[in-house]
């Protein structure tokens, strides 16, 4: 009996049990959700350990072998993504207890929270293209409801806008799936890879890849498809913002793009330099435009939203560079950004919970009244700026190293210079909220909120200090899983395991 289905089966089951539990004890729904989230974290750690021994583990659903049956695939990259999902989900669940105290229908929140978790886990584990779409839509639809959870006018408007843009992306992805199935008569990712290579880089090849890149760019909120994200973040509850920015956009946009480009379509900088240059341009555009826009924001969470659009540009830079160092840096930055941005949105939630406002002009004086929140913000911000020895420094360092190894000195210099934008807009929050003296009435964040923030701070520091172990055991194997390219299909058909 394999445990791979437990990654998504446990949160799915939890989503159905929570409404029943909620009828008897509201507090228990939080305890149950947090316990499930921690269990997923433990399973994800076990998965990372398992892929150290096996390059790829395949679970045959219903005992039908690929390509006829649906398979779930765990390799170093999907195990890495599942681990990052579990970390952010656990921190958000822990934070949510006191934060949701003024909301009604809390069991509905936790049901949706588990559904979005199940959807994300399914996306990173599925070896089937249509099921990738199904899990993607489970996660997406849950996120629409979570953004609108407060049902105020602002939240409903943001959710509707997000839903429209998200479903444009989803329908475009579905169109690409239909075209691929019409041409290849298969939905198994490994089998699609084999068939597509027989066709070569034809017009059809680039058409379906272009449709997917468009769809995933909306999901990842790359410029110019980003407008839904800065609206969604201020509207959503803080644990949801932490989840959306920390990992959701990376699963639905970054992971899917990387998996399709490297392992299904078999592209590399050597055989498709123009395509990888497009990825670099997309990354630079997001970093620059969103970074400059963030400078003018006066809303705490909206500024962080534009920051997310900017920072994921670095991930695309790494993948666009295309060599081992660039890809490893991109994957490392997925982890670094998830921890730091998840933390920063939790700090915004603590501030809003204490003061009732997101206006930076009305939040002066919180540095002394909310010291844990202030220092948590500083660690998260410094990590994303790239200050050693925090984990964000090493992630950006590897992306820059990748640019240098590829002979792209101009790109390395540009990436370093653009980090100045990150420094500038985080200093804006630091000065307005935590350094400036003021008389705003606020109390320290509740204990569970502080524990959730400290948990992420500890990971940012520890993983930064132990960066070499992170590279050797987690990030490096994940990068190699992508760079193996078309070998992915051979491994799926050759390493069919039911013992994990």
QUIMO-V747105 format. One record per residue. N is the residue number from 1. RES is the residue in three letters. SS is DSSP state (a for helix, b for strand, c for the rest). PSI is psi in whole degrees, 0 to 359 (NA if undefined). Layout:
n->(N & N)
res->(RES & RES)
ss->(SS & SS)
psi->(PSI & PSI)
//
This chain:
n->(1 & 2 & 3 & 4 & 5 & 6 & 7 & 8 & 9 & 10 & 11 & 12 & 13 & 14 & 15 & 16 & 17 & 18 & 19 & 20 & 21 & 22 & 23 & 24 & 25 & 26 & 27 & 28 & 29 & 30 & 31 & 32 & 33 & 34 & 35 & 36 & 37 & 38 & 39 & 40 & 41 & 42 & 43 & 44 & 45 & 46 & 47 & 48 & 49 & 50 & 51 & 52 & 53 & 54 & 55 & 56 & 57 & 58 & 59 & 60 & 61 & 62 & 63 & 64 & 65 & 66 & 67 & 68 & 69 & 70 & 71 & 72 & 73 & 74 & 75 & 76 & 77 & 78 & 79 & 80 & 81 & 82 & 83 & 84 & 85 & 86 & 87 & 88 & 89 & 90 & 91 & 92 & 93 & 94 & 95 & 96 & 97 & 98 & 99 & 100 & 101 & 102 & 103 & 104 & 105 & 106 & 107 & 108 & 109 & 110 & 111 & 112 & 113 & 114 & 115 & 116 & 117 & 118 & 119 & 120 & 121 & 122 & 123 & 124 & 125 & 126 & 127 & 128 & 129 & 130 & 131 & 132 & 133 & 134 & 135 & 136 & 137 & 138 & 139 & 140 & 141 & 142 & 143 & 144 & 145 & 146 & 147 & 148 & 149 & 150 & 151 & 152 & 153 & 154 & 155 & 156 & 157 & 158 & 159 & 160 & 161 & 162 & 163 & 164 & 165 & 166 & 167 & 168 & 169 & 170 & 171 & 172 & 173 & 174 & 175 & 176 & 177 & 178 & 179 & 180 & 181 & 182 & 183 & 184 & 185 & 186 & 187 & 188 & 189 & 190 & 191 & 192 & 193 & 194 & 195 & 196 & 197 & 198 & 199 & 200 & 201 & 202 & 203 & 204 & 205 & 206 & 207 & 208 & 209 & 210 & 211 & 212 & 213 & 214 & 215 & 216 & 217 & 218 & 219 & 220 & 221 & 222 & 223 & 224 & 225 & 226 & 227 & 228 & 229 & 230 & 231 & 232 & 233 & 234 & 235 & 236 & 237 & 238 & 239 & 240 & 241 & 242 & 243 & 244 & 245 & 246 & 247 & 248 & 249 & 250 & 251 & 252 & 253 & 254 & 255 & 256 & 257 & 258 & 259 & 260 & 261 & 262 & 263 & 264 & 265 & 266 & 267 & 268 & 269 & 270 & 271 & 272 & 273 & 274 & 275 & 276 & 277 & 278 & 279 & 280 & 281 & 282 & 283 & 284 & 285 & 286 & 287 & 288 & 289 & 290 & 291 & 292 & 293 & 294 & 295 & 296 & 297 & 298 & 299 & 300 & 301 & 302 & 303 & 304 & 305 & 306 & 307 & 308 & 309 & 310 & 311 & 312 & 313 & 314 & 315 & 316 & 317 & 318 & 319 & 320 & 321 & 322 & 323 & 324 & 325 & 326 & 327 & 328 & 329 & 330 & 331 & 332 & 333 & 334 & 335 & 336 & 337 & 338 & 339 & 340 & 341 & 342 & 343 & 344 & 345 & 346 & 347 & 348 & 349 & 350 & 351 & 352 & 353 & 354 & 355 & 356 & 357 & 358 & 359 & 360 & 361 & 362 & 363 & 364 & 365 & 366 & 367 & 368 & 369 & 370 & 371 & 372 & 373 & 374 & 375 & 376 & 377 & 378 & 379 & 380 & 381 & 382 & 383 & 384 & 385 & 386 & 387 & 388 & 389 & 390 & 391 & 392 & 393 & 394 & 395 & 396 & 397 & 398 & 399 & 400 & 401 & 402 & 403 & 404 & 405 & 406 & 407 & 408 & 409 & 410 & 411 & 412 & 413 & 414 & 415 & 416 & 417 & 418 & 419 & 420 & 421 & 422 & 423 & 424 & 425 & 426 & 427 & 428 & 429 & 430 & 431 & 432 & 433 & 434 & 435 & 436 & 437 & 438 & 439 & 440 & 441 & 442 & 443 & 444 & 445 & 446 & 447 & 448 & 449 & 450 & 451 & 452 & 453 & 454 & 455 & 456 & 457 & 458 & 459 & 460 & 461 & 462 & 463 & 464 & 465 & 466 & 467 & 468 & 469 & 470 & 471 & 472 & 473 & 474 & 475 & 476 & 477 & 478 & 479 & 480 & 481 & 482 & 483 & 484 & 485 & 486 & 487 & 488 & 489 & 490 & 491 & 492 & 493 & 494 & 495 & 496 & 497 & 498 & 499 & 500)
res->(UNK & UNK & UNK & UNK & UNK & UNK & UNK & UNK & UNK & UNK & UNK & UNK & UNK & UNK & UNK & UNK & UNK & UNK & UNK & UNK & UNK & UNK & UNK & UNK & UNK & UNK & UNK & UNK & UNK & UNK & UNK & UNK & UNK & UNK & UNK & UNK & UNK & UNK & UNK & UNK & UNK & UNK & UNK & UNK & UNK & UNK & UNK & UNK & UNK & UNK & UNK & UNK & UNK & UNK & UNK & UNK & UNK & UNK & UNK & UNK & UNK & UNK & UNK & UNK & UNK & UNK & UNK & UNK & UNK & UNK & UNK & UNK & UNK & UNK & UNK & UNK & UNK & UNK & UNK & UNK & UNK & UNK & UNK & UNK & UNK & UNK & UNK & UNK & UNK & UNK & UNK & UNK & UNK & UNK & UNK & UNK & UNK & UNK & UNK & UNK & UNK & UNK & UNK & UNK & UNK & UNK & UNK & UNK & UNK & UNK & UNK & UNK & UNK & UNK & UNK & UNK & UNK & UNK & UNK & UNK & UNK & UNK & UNK & UNK & UNK & UNK & UNK & UNK & UNK & UNK & UNK & UNK & UNK & UNK & UNK & UNK & UNK & UNK & UNK & UNK & UNK & UNK & UNK & UNK & UNK & UNK & UNK & UNK & UNK & UNK & UNK & UNK & UNK & UNK & UNK & UNK & UNK & UNK & UNK & UNK & UNK & UNK & UNK & UNK & UNK & UNK & UNK & UNK & UNK & UNK & UNK & UNK & UNK & UNK & UNK & UNK & UNK & UNK & UNK & UNK & UNK & UNK & UNK & UNK & UNK & UNK & UNK & UNK & UNK & UNK & UNK & UNK & UNK & UNK & UNK & UNK & UNK & UNK & UNK & UNK & UNK & UNK & UNK & UNK & UNK & UNK & UNK & UNK & UNK & UNK & UNK & UNK & UNK & UNK & UNK & UNK & UNK & UNK & UNK & UNK & UNK & UNK & UNK & UNK & UNK & UNK & UNK & UNK & UNK & UNK & UNK & UNK & UNK & UNK & UNK & UNK & UNK & UNK & UNK & UNK & UNK & UNK & UNK & UNK & UNK & UNK & UNK & UNK & UNK & UNK & UNK & UNK & UNK & UNK & UNK & UNK & UNK & UNK & UNK & UNK & UNK & UNK & UNK & UNK & UNK & UNK & UNK & UNK & UNK & UNK & UNK & UNK & UNK & UNK & UNK & UNK & UNK & UNK & UNK & UNK & UNK & UNK & UNK & UNK & UNK & UNK & UNK & UNK & UNK & UNK & UNK & UNK & UNK & UNK & UNK & UNK & UNK & UNK & UNK & UNK & UNK & UNK & UNK & UNK & UNK & UNK & UNK & UNK & UNK & UNK & UNK & UNK & UNK & UNK & UNK & UNK & UNK & UNK & UNK & UNK & UNK & UNK & UNK & UNK & UNK & UNK & UNK & UNK & UNK & UNK & UNK & UNK & UNK & UNK & UNK & UNK & UNK & UNK & UNK & UNK & UNK & UNK & UNK & UNK & UNK & UNK & UNK & UNK & UNK & UNK & UNK & UNK & UNK & UNK & UNK & UNK & UNK & UNK & UNK & UNK & UNK & UNK & UNK & UNK & UNK & UNK & UNK & UNK & UNK & UNK & UNK & UNK & UNK & UNK & UNK & UNK & UNK & UNK & UNK & UNK & UNK & UNK & UNK & UNK & UNK & UNK & UNK & UNK & UNK & UNK & UNK & UNK & UNK & UNK & UNK & UNK & UNK & UNK & UNK & UNK & UNK & UNK & UNK & UNK & UNK & UNK & UNK & UNK & UNK & UNK & UNK & UNK & UNK & UNK & UNK & UNK & UNK & UNK & UNK & UNK & UNK & UNK & UNK & UNK & UNK & UNK & UNK & UNK & UNK & UNK & UNK & UNK & UNK & UNK & UNK & UNK & UNK & UNK & UNK & UNK & UNK & UNK & UNK & UNK & UNK & UNK & UNK & UNK & UNK & UNK & UNK & UNK & UNK & UNK & UNK & UNK & UNK & UNK & UNK & UNK & UNK & UNK & UNK & UNK & UNK & UNK & UNK & UNK & UNK & UNK & UNK & UNK & UNK & UNK & UNK & UNK & UNK & UNK & UNK & UNK & UNK & UNK & UNK & UNK & UNK & UNK & UNK & UNK & UNK & UNK & UNK & UNK & UNK & UNK & UNK & UNK & UNK & UNK & UNK & UNK)
ss->(c & c & c & c & c & a & a & a & a & a & a & a & a & a & a & a & a & a & a & a & a & a & c & c & c & a & a & a & a & a & a & a & a & a & a & a & a & a & a & a & a & a & a & a & a & a & a & a & a & a & c & c & c & c & c & b & b & b & b & b & a & a & a & c & c & c & c & c & c & c & b & b & b & b & b & a & a & a & a & a & a & a & a & a & a & a & a & a & a & a & a & a & a & a & a & a & a & a & a & a & a & a & c & c & c & a & a & a & a & a & a & a & a & a & a & a & a & a & a & a & a & a & a & a & a & b & c & b & a & a & a & a & a & a & a & a & a & a & a & a & a & a & a & a & a & a & a & c & c & c & c & c & a & a & a & a & a & a & a & a & a & a & a & a & a & a & a & a & a & a & a & a & a & a & a & a & a & a & a & a & a & a & a & a & c & c & c & b & a & a & a & a & a & a & a & a & a & a & a & c & c & c & a & a & a & a & a & a & a & a & a & a & a & a & a & a & a & a & a & a & c & c & c & c & c & c & a & a & a & a & a & a & a & a & a & c & c & a & a & a & a & a & a & a & a & a & a & a & a & a & a & a & a & a & a & a & a & a & a & a & a & a & a & a & c & c & c & c & c & c & c & c & a & a & a & a & a & a & a & a & a & a & a & a & a & a & a & a & a & a & a & a & a & a & c & c & c & c & b & a & a & a & a & a & a & a & a & a & a & a & a & a & a & a & a & a & a & a & a & a & a & c & c & a & a & a & a & a & a & a & a & a & a & a & a & a & a & a & a & a & a & a & a & a & a & a & a & a & a & a & a & a & a & a & a & c & c & c & b & a & a & a & c & c & c & a & a & a & a & c & a & a & a & a & a & a & a & a & a & a & a & a & a & a & a & c & c & c & c & c & a & a & a & a & a & a & a & a & a & a & a & a & a & a & a & c & c & c & a & a & a & a & a & a & a & a & a & a & a & a & a & a & a & a & a & a & a & a & a & a & a & a & a & a & a & c & c & c & c & c & c & c & c & c & c & c & a & a & a & a & a & a & a & a & a & a & a & a & a & a & a & a & a & a & a & c & a & a & a & a & a & a & a & a & a & a & a & a & a & a & a & a & a & c & c & c & a & a & a & a & a & a & a & a & c & b & c & c & c & c)
psi->(121 & 151 & 0 & 316 & 341 & 334 & 318 & 338 & 322 & 308 & 329 & 314 & 319 & 320 & 326 & 333 & 330 & 318 & 325 & 314 & 321 & 338 & 342 & 321 & 113 & 319 & 324 & 333 & 321 & 314 & 317 & 314 & 317 & 320 & 318 & 317 & 318 & 322 & 320 & 322 & 317 & 316 & 320 & 320 & 319 & 321 & 318 & 319 & 322 & 321 & 355 & 332 & 321 & 131 & 332 & 135 & 130 & 131 & 120 & 111 & 124 & 11 & 21 & 123 & 151 & 149 & 2 & 321 & 165 & 134 & 149 & 133 & 129 & 111 & 186 & 326 & 313 & 326 & 320 & 313 & 320 & 323 & 315 & 319 & 312 & 325 & 310 & 321 & 316 & 315 & 318 & 320 & 317 & 320 & 331 & 340 & 300 & 331 & 323 & 8 & 333 & 3 & 147 & 162 & 45 & 328 & 331 & 321 & 312 & 329 & 311 & 324 & 319 & 326 & 318 & 326 & 314 & 319 & 315 & 318 & 318 & 320 & 316 & 347 & 339 & 145 & 19 & 131 & 317 & 321 & 332 & 318 & 317 & 310 & 323 & 320 & 327 & 313 & 317 & 312 & 321 & 321 & 325 & 315 & 323 & 323 & 323 & 14 & 325 & 348 & 22 & 166 & 317 & 318 & 319 & 319 & 315 & 319 & 319 & 316 & 316 & 318 & 317 & 311 & 321 & 321 & 335 & 315 & 317 & 318 & 326 & 318 & 319 & 322 & 317 & 320 & 317 & 317 & 318 & 316 & 322 & 328 & 326 & 343 & 30 & 155 & 355 & 128 & 317 & 320 & 320 & 318 & 314 & 316 & 319 & 327 & 334 & 328 & 329 & 184 & 72 & 179 & 320 & 316 & 309 & 333 & 310 & 326 & 321 & 319 & 318 & 318 & 320 & 313 & 314 & 334 & 326 & 315 & 325 & 349 & 41 & 147 & 131 & 23 & 29 & 350 & 337 & 328 & 313 & 337 & 323 & 322 & 312 & 330 & 325 & 151 & 150 & 317 & 329 & 317 & 317 & 318 & 315 & 310 & 321 & 318 & 330 & 309 & 336 & 324 & 308 & 337 & 312 & 308 & 312 & 319 & 311 & 316 & 315 & 317 & 311 & 313 & 337 & 310 & 347 & 33 & 151 & 169 & 332 & 321 & 355 & 61 & 323 & 320 & 317 & 331 & 325 & 320 & 319 & 315 & 317 & 318 & 314 & 321 & 317 & 315 & 312 & 306 & 310 & 325 & 316 & 321 & 324 & 331 & 334 & 5 & 143 & 356 & 125 & 306 & 329 & 322 & 317 & 328 & 313 & 326 & 321 & 316 & 318 & 313 & 326 & 345 & 327 & 324 & 316 & 327 & 313 & 314 & 325 & 327 & 316 & 348 & 179 & 315 & 320 & 314 & 317 & 320 & 319 & 315 & 318 & 321 & 334 & 315 & 311 & 317 & 322 & 315 & 311 & 313 & 326 & 317 & 315 & 322 & 330 & 322 & 322 & 322 & 320 & 320 & 313 & 321 & 324 & 329 & 336 & 12 & 153 & 0 & 117 & 334 & 351 & 13 & 14 & 144 & 9 & 348 & 321 & 327 & 335 & 67 & 321 & 317 & 318 & 313 & 330 & 316 & 317 & 316 & 318 & 315 & 316 & 325 & 315 & 328 & 325 & 41 & 125 & 154 & 25 & 159 & 328 & 329 & 312 & 326 & 312 & 325 & 318 & 326 & 315 & 319 & 321 & 320 & 319 & 318 & 330 & 2 & 20 & 67 & 321 & 323 & 321 & 316 & 318 & 317 & 321 & 315 & 319 & 343 & 339 & 328 & 317 & 315 & 317 & 312 & 337 & 328 & 330 & 315 & 316 & 314 & 315 & 325 & 316 & 333 & 319 & 139 & 143 & 176 & 23 & 139 & 118 & 152 & 159 & 151 & 148 & 161 & 313 & 326 & 315 & 321 & 317 & 317 & 316 & 324 & 314 & 324 & 315 & 317 & 320 & 318 & 311 & 315 & 333 & 315 & 325 & 37 & 326 & 321 & 324 & 317 & 313 & 321 & 342 & 299 & 313 & 309 & 324 & 318 & 318 & 326 & 322 & 316 & 347 & 341 & 237 & 350 & 339 & 315 & 322 & 321 & 322 & 319 & 342 & 339 & 65 & 114 & 139 & 9 & 356 & NA)
//
